[in-house]
Structures are given as structure tokens and as C-alpha cells.
Amino acid sequence: MITLNLSDLKSAGSTIALLRDPYRFISRRASELGADAFLTRLLLRPTTCMTGVEAAGVFYDPARFQRAGAAPGALQKTLFGQGGVQGLDGEDHRQRKAMFLQIVQPDRVEALAESVTRSWRRAVDDWEAVGRIQLYPRLQELLTLAVCEWAGVPLPAAEVEDRTRQLSALFDEAGQIGVSHLRSRAARRAADRWAAAVIDHVRAGKLDPPPSSAAYVVAHHREPNGRPMASRVAGVELLNVLRPTIATAVYITLVAHALDAHPAWRKRLATGDGSEDTAFVEEVRRHYPFFPAVAAVVREDFHWGATCS
């Protein structure tokens, strides 16, 4: 039985508290209240915050919750893009999701891993020559090169730095306040124009990526009404392939941090047979959370087994 606390709904809200400590706000507040869920206000809107296994099971029930209208406008205009799969429901969402599943078939994931490996080996040669680097931005660059090569998206050498900066700003600065957020919005506009142009060039035959590539699949995808996506929306979805791949630079950096904090594991993984590699990565994912929270809108009021305090 889940416990729901009502007290925070009477306050002015928790927006500032969430922004100050986004990754731990919900869990800490729930612990303070002795509840698995609590009511508060975020951006002045009554909001239910939930945590725990039982809450997660309810949250992902599509009959009770919808994605459309859930994400704050600031994130739609930076992180997700407008018109993308994250804001769809029903058949529109299922068909758009099927497009992404086609893009990430096992053989294509393996091809992406091979592209990243090639990019990594080229980068390591440069890093060794320099002697000391900032790992995180260098990872963003090598992943940008790798995913664009894999996705069938042209990336001239002269554009690598700018495109890396734009695509990284979509997740690095999206949730920040002030100038950083404005930079993320500017990056989104520039990246949207670039990705839409790639889609237009594929459709016009000016680019001929492999049929299995993300650029080809997105450009030729048909919506439930049988029509192709508008170029702008298709560009958003192409970025929804590129951006998350580059964002894995966060996890790779956290793996490096974990190995530095636990040096015994460096030798253990380097000399092992590989059987512990996945377990170590999964533990990093568990210990270092990526998204602070996910959001949805209740379709209509429903009763759920909860006690109130």
C-alpha cells in the first residue's frame, strides 16, 4: 500500500527546491514525509510526486497517463524538440516508436558500437599525444562523429566543433536557468534547421544514405495518415537519435569517475574475462542517476490504493 502526503499542496510550491536539488528532491522529500508520494505545486500547478516500485508501475499505465502536455515548455524547446515522439500518445506514438525500433535493430546497434570504437581509437591517439585532456567534452566530440557516420548524416570536419557544441547544449544546458538555457534554445533552433535540411536533401536525392540508416528511415517514415512527417518534425526525430547517443558521454564520464574512485576495479575489469563489465556499468547507472524525474499528465481522475497522511 502506498502512502500519500497532502501537506505540500498548501504551500506556495516546490519549484525552487526542485531546481536546487533536482536529482534528490523527490526521494528526500518523500523520506522526510514518510510517504511514497506527495502532493505539491510545481510551476504553480498541483503536482503529485511519486517514487518506488509500485508508483513506477502505476505511472507507466498508458490508460491513466499521457505524455502530451506533460513536459514543461522549456524542455520541449530544448531537450526534446517540438513535435517529437516524447509528446505523442496512442497510435501516433506507437507508429513513431516503431520507427525508432527499426533504427535500433540489433545489427544496427552493433554497427553503432563499431563506429564508436573506430572514433574512440582515433581519438585516443590524439589524446596520448596531448598527454592531458578534459574527458567529457572530448567524449562528446568523438560520439558526435561516430553517431553521424552511423546515422548517414554528413559532418564535414569544419563543422564538427559547432555541431558537437549544439547537440551537447540540448541536454547539458536545457534545464538550467538564465543564459545557459538561452544558449540551449539557440542551439535547438540551429540544430533543428540543420537536421531538417538533411531530411530535405535525403528526400530530394541529394543525399543517399544506406536504407538501414537513421537518416533514411526517418526521412521515409509515414505517419498513421499515410503522409511523411513535416521536414521540421522529421528533423526533430533525427536529433532524437543523435542527441541521446552523444548524451552517453555523461555515463562514460561517470564510469571513469567510478573507476577512479574504486581503483581495484580498474585492474579487475582490465584483466577479467568480460563477464563483470555489464554488471559494473549497470551499477554505475544505478548509483549515478541520469534523469531527475519523468513527467506525465493524468488522463482523468482515478482511484488508486493509497493511504493519506
C-alpha positions in Angstrom: 0.0 0.0 0.0 1.4 3.4 -1.0 1.3 6.4 1.4 0.3 9.8 0.0 1.1 13.0 1.9 -1.1 16.1 1.2 0.8 18.8 3.2 2.9 20.4 0.4 -0.2 21.3 -1.6 -0.9 24.0 0.9 2.5 25.7 0.3 3.5 28.1 -2.4 5.2 25.2 -4.2 8.4 23.3 -4.6 9.7 24.6 -7.9 12.8 26.3 -6.4 13.6 23.3 -4.2 13.4 21.0 -7.2 15.7 23.2 -9.3 18.2 23.4 -6.4 18.4 19.6 -6.0 16.6 18.0 -9.0 18.0 14.5 -8.6 17.3 14.1 -4.9 14.3 16.4 -4.3 11.5 13.8 -4.7 13.2 11.0 -2.8 14.4 13.3 0.0 11.0 14.9 0.4 9.2 11.6 0.4 11.6 10.3 3.0 11.0 13.4 5.2 7.2 12.9 4.9 7.4 9.1 5.4 5.4 8.7 2.2 5.9 7.1 -1.2 4.0 10.0 -2.9 3.2 13.6 -2.0 1.2 16.5 -3.4 2.9 19.8 -4.1 3.0 22.6 -6.6 5.5 22.8 -9.5 5.3 25.9 -11.7 2.2 26.8 -9.6 0.4 23.6 -10.8 -0.8 20.9 -8.4 1.6 18.0 -8.9 1.8 14.5 -7.5 5.4 13.3 -7.0 5.8 9.6 -6.8 8.7 7.2 -6.0 9.2 3.5 -5.6 8.4 0.3 -7.5 4.7 0.4 -7.0 4.4 4.0 -8.1 6.5 3.3 -11.2 4.2 0.5 -12.2 1.1 2.8 -12.0 2.9 5.7 -13.7 3.6 3.7 -16.9 0.0 2.7 -17.3 -1.0 4.4 -20.7 -4.6 4.2 -19.8 -4.2 6.5 -16.9 -1.4 8.9 -18.0 -0.5 10.7 -21.2 2.7 12.3 -22.5 1.2 15.1 -24.4 1.4 18.4 -22.5 3.4 16.8 -19.6 6.9 18.2 -20.3 7.5 21.8 -19.4 7.7 24.1 -22.4 11.3 24.9 -21.6 12.3 21.3 -22.2 10.2 20.9 -25.3 12.0 23.9 -26.8 15.5 22.5 -25.9 15.9 18.8 -24.8 13.0 17.1 -26.7 12.1 19.4 -29.5 8.6 20.2 -30.6 6.6 17.5 -32.3 8.8 14.6 -31.3 7.8 11.2 -30.1 8.0 12.2 -26.4 4.8 14.3 -26.7 2.7 11.7 -28.6 0.1 9.2 -27.4 -2.0 6.4 -28.8 -1.5 5.2 -32.4 0.7 8.3 -33.3 3.1 7.3 -30.5 3.1 3.6 -31.4 3.8 4.2 -35.1 6.5 6.8 -34.3 8.1 4.4 -31.7 8.1 1.6 -34.3 10.3 3.9 -36.5 12.8 4.1 -33.7 12.7 0.4 -33.1 13.5 -0.1 -36.8 16.5 2.2 -36.4 17.9 0.3 -33.4 17.6 -3.2 -34.6 20.4 -5.4 -33.0 22.6 -5.4 -36.1 22.3 -1.6 -36.3 23.2 -1.2 -32.6 26.3 -3.4 -33.3 27.2 -1.2 -36.2 26.9 1.9 -33.9 29.2 0.3 -31.4 31.7 -0.4 -34.1 31.5 3.2 -35.3 32.1 4.4 -31.7 35.1 2.1 -31.4 36.7 3.4 -34.6 36.1 7.0 -33.4 37.4 6.2 -29.9 40.7 4.7 -31.3 41.3 7.7 -33.5 40.7 10.0 -30.5 42.9 8.1 -28.2 45.9 8.6 -30.5 45.3 12.3 -30.3 44.8 12.2 -26.5 48.1 10.4 -25.9 49.9 13.0 -28.0 48.5 15.8 -25.8 49.0 13.9 -22.6 46.2 15.5 -20.6 42.6 16.2 -21.6 39.2 17.1 -20.3 37.4 13.8 -20.9 33.8 14.9 -21.0 34.0 17.4 -24.0 36.3 15.0 -25.9 33.8 12.2 -25.4 31.0 14.4 -26.8 33.1 15.1 -29.9 34.0 11.5 -30.6 30.4 10.4 -30.1 29.1 13.1 -32.4 31.5 11.9 -35.1 30.5 8.3 -34.6 26.8 8.7 -34.5 26.6 11.0 -37.5 28.7 8.5 -39.5 26.4 5.7 -38.4 23.2 7.6 -39.0 24.1 8.7 -42.5 24.4 12.3 -41.6 27.2 14.2 -43.3 29.5 16.0 -40.9 32.4 17.9 -42.6 35.5 18.4 -40.4 35.0 22.1 -40.4 31.6 21.6 -38.7 32.5 19.1 -36.0 33.1 21.5 -33.3 30.0 23.6 -33.9 27.7 20.6 -34.2 29.1 18.9 -31.1 28.5 22.1 -29.2 24.9 22.5 -30.5 23.9 18.9 -29.9 25.5 18.8 -26.4 23.8 22.0 -25.4 20.4 20.3 -26.0 20.9 18.2 -22.9 23.7 19.9 -21.0 22.0 23.3 -20.6 18.4 22.6 -21.2 17.3 22.5 -17.6 19.4 25.4 -16.4 18.3 28.9 -15.7 19.3 32.2 -17.4 22.0 32.5 -20.1 22.7 28.8 -20.2 19.1 27.9 -21.0 19.0 30.6 -23.7 22.1 29.0 -25.3 20.3 25.7 -25.3 17.3 27.3 -27.1 19.6 28.9 -29.7 21.3 25.5 -30.1 17.9 23.8 -30.6 16.9 26.3 -33.3 20.2 25.8 -35.2 20.2 22.0 -34.8 16.6 21.8 -36.0 17.4 23.8 -39.2 20.4 21.6 -39.8 18.5 18.3 -39.3 15.6 19.4 -41.4 17.9 20.3 -44.2 19.4 16.8 -44.0 15.9 15.3 -44.3 15.1 17.5 -47.3 18.3 16.5 -49.0 17.6 12.8 -48.5 14.1 13.2 -49.9 15.3 15.2 -52.9 18.0 12.6 -53.7 20.9 15.0 -52.9 22.0 12.6 -50.1 21.9 8.8 -50.5 22.4 7.2 -47.1 22.0 3.5 -46.6 18.4 2.3 -46.3 19.1 1.0 -42.8 20.5 4.3 -41.6 18.6 6.7 -39.3 18.6 9.5 -41.8 17.0 7.3 -44.5 14.4 5.7 -42.1 13.3 9.0 -40.6 13.1 10.7 -44.0 10.9 8.0 -45.4 8.7 7.3 -42.4 5.0 7.5 -42.8 2.5 8.7 -40.2 -0.8 6.9 -39.4 -2.4 9.1 -42.1 0.0 7.8 -44.7 1.9 11.0 -45.1 5.5 11.7 -44.4 6.4 13.8 -41.4 6.9 17.5 -42.0 10.6 18.2 -42.5 10.9 20.1 -39.2 9.3 17.2 -37.2 11.5 14.7 -39.1 14.5 16.7 -38.2 13.5 16.7 -34.5 13.2 12.9 -34.6 16.6 12.6 -36.3 18.0 14.7 -33.5 16.2 12.3 -31.1 18.6 9.6 -32.5 21.8 11.7 -32.5 21.3 13.6 -29.2 20.8 10.6 -26.8 23.8 8.9 -28.3 26.0 11.9 -27.6 24.5 12.2 -24.1 26.0 8.8 -23.2 29.2 10.9 -22.8 27.7 11.6 -19.3 27.6 7.9 -18.4 31.0 7.2 -19.9 32.4 10.0 -17.8 30.7 8.6 -14.7 32.2 5.2 -15.4 35.6 6.9 -15.5 34.8 8.6 -12.2 33.7 5.3 -10.6 36.9 3.6 -11.8 39.0 6.4 -10.4 37.1 6.2 -7.1 37.4 2.4 -6.9 40.9 1.7 -8.4 40.7 -2.0 -7.6 38.0 -2.3 -10.2 40.3 -0.9 -12.9 42.6 -3.9 -12.7 39.7 -6.3 -12.1 37.9 -5.3 -15.3 41.1 -4.9 -17.4 42.2 -8.5 -16.6 38.8 -10.1 -16.4 37.0 -12.2 -19.0 34.3 -9.5 -19.6 31.6 -11.2 -17.5 31.6 -8.4 -15.0 31.7 -5.5 -17.4 27.9 -5.2 -17.9 27.2 -5.5 -14.2 29.7 -2.7 -13.4 28.1 -0.4 -15.9 24.6 -1.2 -14.6 25.8 -0.4 -11.1 27.1 3.0 -12.3 23.7 3.7 -13.9 22.0 2.8 -10.6 24.4 4.9 -8.4 24.6 7.9 -10.7 21.1 8.7 -12.0 20.7 10.4 -15.4 17.2 11.9 -15.5 15.9 13.6 -12.3 12.4 12.6 -13.0 9.9 11.8 -15.7 6.5 13.6 -16.2 3.0 12.7 -17.4 -0.5 14.1 -17.2 -3.4 12.2 -15.7 -5.9 11.4 -18.4 -8.8 11.5 -15.9 -9.2 11.2 -12.1 -8.9 7.6 -10.9 -8.8 5.9 -7.5 -5.7 4.0 -6.5 -4.9 2.0 -3.4 -3.2 4.7 -1.2 -3.5 5.8 2.3 -3.2 9.5 3.1 -1.3 11.3 5.8 
